[in-house]
Amino acid sequence: MLKTEYLGLELKSPVIVASGPMTQNIVSLKKCEEAGAGAVVLKSIFEEQIESDVSTEMKANEEFLSHSSAEGFFAQSSRDFYIDKYMKLLTMAKKELSIPVIASVSAKSMDAWIDYAERFAACGADAIELNYYPISSQSDIPGSEVDRKALEFAKVARDKIKLPLSMKIGYKYSSLANIIAGFDRIGIDGAVLFNRFFRPDIDIEKMEFSQGSPSSSPDEYGEALRWIGLMSGEVKMDLAGNTGIHTGETVVKMLLAGAPACEICTAIVKNGFSVISKMNEDIEAWMKRHGFSSVNDFKGRLAQEKSEEGYKWERTQFLKTIG
């Protein structure tokens, strides 16, 4: 009843466990499958974190690394240690799980992204999810240039990676519709809308930088819902919902807008793995109430191109005051 297709993969449920703390070890991954997840995205491997850890280790061992060749060997060996650890988890997950396993990569440099992705493909990953989102902090670089680089990156990734490929992106581009359509033309299989990024904060007592909450709230799904509704009928690629998806009701909304699946994280962190089962049960109950026997019966029913009120996806102002 809940079967759906995402990135060309058959899923038994539209509920995917996103990259996060629940997908970083085999015990948790098994619990995701047991609870009814349609697929899992392994916790992202971050090039930036690897480089930071390697730098810390090198400083701790600098007395032994005075020779340049020794320093280079140590640095590369340390990087390989982290990548090999990820590959072992991926290999184990593919052996132990029957649901699709998606590898996730977040890197700063083009070469690193491609190198990681190719290694993970060799380990049997069912698909690759690339985290891509540049911070446009340089005032002399126009938005069109940022967009151009995003599409350029996607094209290189598509040419190099033969597995199903999705881009996990943010929504602050000069023209998000153009970016999504561009990814589609290049042949990217899917896009995850939207990534929830690190949010800097300030501790006013210590007067130091701190980190904002990494958790989403149940009212944060609106932007993803809007853009899935706007674009799902215009592109061939799959648009998956992400951020603020805490209930089966919200998953149904995403499916009606045109998403074939959704990724969840905070809901599991806060409520445990059973929330996956609860979401599946609530989706099935809704389908039975409305006479649907499969997800395809209603997926995209309210997408802009299919709904008489599709113009409402473009509305940005309230027509009435609240209250």
Residue pairs with C-beta under 8 A, 6 or more apart in sequence:
1 284
1 287
1 293
1 294
2 12
2 13
2 14
2 38
2 280
2 283
2 284
2 295
3 10
3 11
3 12
3 13
3 294
3 295
4 10
4 11
4 13
4 14
4 38
4 260
4 261
4 295
4 296
4 299
5 11
5 238
5 260
6 14
6 16
6 38
6 39
6 190
6 238
6 240
6 260
6 261
7 102
7 126
7 127
7 164
7 165
7 166
7 189
7 190
7 238
8 164
8 189
9 39
9 100
9 126
9 127
9 164
11 38
11 39
11 99
11 100
11 261
12 36
12 38
12 99
13 36
13 37
13 38
13 276
13 280
14 38
14 251
14 255
14 259
14 260
14 261
14 262
14 283
14 295
15 36
15 37
15 38
15 251
15 261
15 262
15 264
15 276
15 279
15 280
15 283
16 37
16 38
16 39
16 40
16 41
16 102
16 240
16 261
16 262
16 263
16 264
17 23
17 32
17 37
17 39
17 40
17 41
17 263
17 264
17 265
17 268
17 276
18 41
18 242
18 263
18 264
18 265
19 41
19 42
19 43
19 44
19 104
19 129
19 131
19 265
20 43
20 265
20 268
20 269
21 28
21 43
21 265
21 269
22 28
22 31
22 32
22 265
22 268
22 269
22 273
23 29
23 32
23 40
23 41
23 42
23 43
24 42
24 43
24 89
25 89
26 89
26 92
26 93
26 96
28 273
29 40
29 42
29 93
29 96
29 97
29 101
30 96
30 97
31 273
32 40
32 268
32 273
32 276
33 40
33 97
33 98
33 99
34 273
35 273
35 274
35 275
35 276
35 277
36 276
36 277
36 280
37 99
37 276
38 99
38 100
38 261
39 99
39 100
39 101
39 102
39 126
39 261
40 93
40 97
40 99
40 100
40 101
40 102
41 102
41 103
41 104
41 129
41 263
42 86
42 89
42 90
42 93
42 101
42 102
42 103
42 104
43 104
44 104
44 105
44 106
44 131
45 82
45 83
45 86
45 103
45 104
45 105
45 106
45 107
45 116
46 106
46 107
47 106
47 107
47 108
47 109
47 112
47 113
47 116
48 106
48 107
48 108
50 79
50 82
50 83
51 79
51 108
53 78
53 82
54 75
54 78
54 79
57 74
57 78
58 65
58 71
58 74
58 75
58 78
61 74
64 70
65 71
65 74
83 116
83 119
86 103
86 120
87 119
87 120
87 123
90 101
90 103
90 120
90 123
90 124
90 125
91 123
91 124
93 101
94 101
94 123
94 124
94 125
100 126
100 127
101 124
101 125
101 126
102 125
102 126
102 127
102 128
102 129
102 166
103 117
103 120
103 121
103 123
103 125
103 127
103 128
103 129
104 128
104 129
104 130
104 131
104 168
105 113
105 116
105 117
105 120
105 128
105 129
105 130
105 131
106 130
106 131
107 113
107 116
110 153
110 156
113 130
113 153
113 157
114 156
114 157
114 160
114 161
117 128
117 130
117 157
117 160
117 161
117 163
118 160
118 161
120 128
121 128
121 161
121 162
121 163
125 163
126 163
126 164
127 163
127 164
127 165
127 166
127 189
128 161
128 163
128 164
128 165
128 166
129 166
129 167
129 168
129 192
130 157
130 165
130 166
130 167
130 168
131 168
131 195
132 150
132 153
132 154
132 167
132 168
132 169
133 169
133 170
133 195
133 197
134 146
134 149
134 150
136 143
136 146
136 172
142 174
143 173
143 174
143 175
144 174
146 173
146 174
147 173
147 174
147 175
147 178
147 179
147 182
150 169
150 173
150 179
150 182
151 179
151 182
151 183
151 186
154 167
154 182
154 183
154 186
154 188
155 186
157 165
157 188
158 165
158 186
158 187
158 188
164 189
164 190
165 188
165 189
165 190
166 188
166 189
166 190
166 191
166 192
166 238
166 240
167 183
167 188
167 190
167 191
167 192
168 191
168 192
168 194
168 195
168 242
169 179
169 191
169 192
169 193
169 194
169 195
170 194
170 195
170 197
171 193
171 194
171 223
171 227
173 179
176 227
177 230
177 231
177 234
180 191
180 227
180 231
180 235
180 237
180 239
181 231
181 234
181 235
183 191
183 235
183 237
184 235
184 236
184 237
188 237
189 237
189 238
190 237
190 238
190 239
190 240
191 237
191 238
191 239
191 240
192 240
192 242
192 263
193 223
193 224
193 227
193 228
193 239
193 240
193 241
193 242
194 223
194 224
194 227
194 242
194 243
195 242
195 243
196 214
196 216
196 220
196 242
196 243
198 211
198 212
198 214
199 211
199 212
199 213
200 209
200 210
200 211
200 212
201 209
201 210
201 211
201 212
202 208
202 209
202 210
203 209
203 210
215 266
215 269
215 270
216 243
216 244
216 245
216 246
216 265
216 266
217 244
218 244
218 246
218 247
218 250
219 244
220 243
220 244
221 241
221 243
221 244
221 245
221 250
221 253
221 254
222 244
223 243
224 241
224 242
224 243
224 244
224 254
225 241
225 253
225 254
225 257
226 313
227 239
228 239
228 241
228 254
228 257
228 258
228 259
228 303
229 257
229 258
229 302
229 303
229 304
229 310
229 313
230 304
230 313
230 314
231 239
231 258
232 239
232 257
232 258
232 259
232 300
232 303
233 258
233 300
233 303
233 304
233 305
233 306
234 304
234 305
238 259
238 260
238 261
239 258
239 259
240 259
240 260
240 261
240 262
240 263
241 250
241 251
241 254
241 257
241 259
241 261
241 262
241 263
242 262
242 263
242 264
244 250
245 251
245 254
245 262
245 263
245 264
245 267
246 264
246 266
246 267
246 270
246 275
247 267
247 279
247 282
248 278
248 279
248 280
248 281
248 282
248 283
248 285
248 286
249 282
249 286
250 262
251 262
251 279
251 283
252 282
252 283
252 286
254 262
255 262
255 283
255 295
255 298
255 299
255 300
256 298
256 299
256 300
256 301
256 302
257 300
257 302
257 303
258 299
258 300
258 302
258 303
259 299
260 295
260 299
264 275
264 276
264 279
267 275
267 279
268 275
268 276
271 278
287 293
287 295
287 297
287 298
290 298
292 298
300 306
301 307
302 310
303 310
304 310
304 311
304 313
304 314
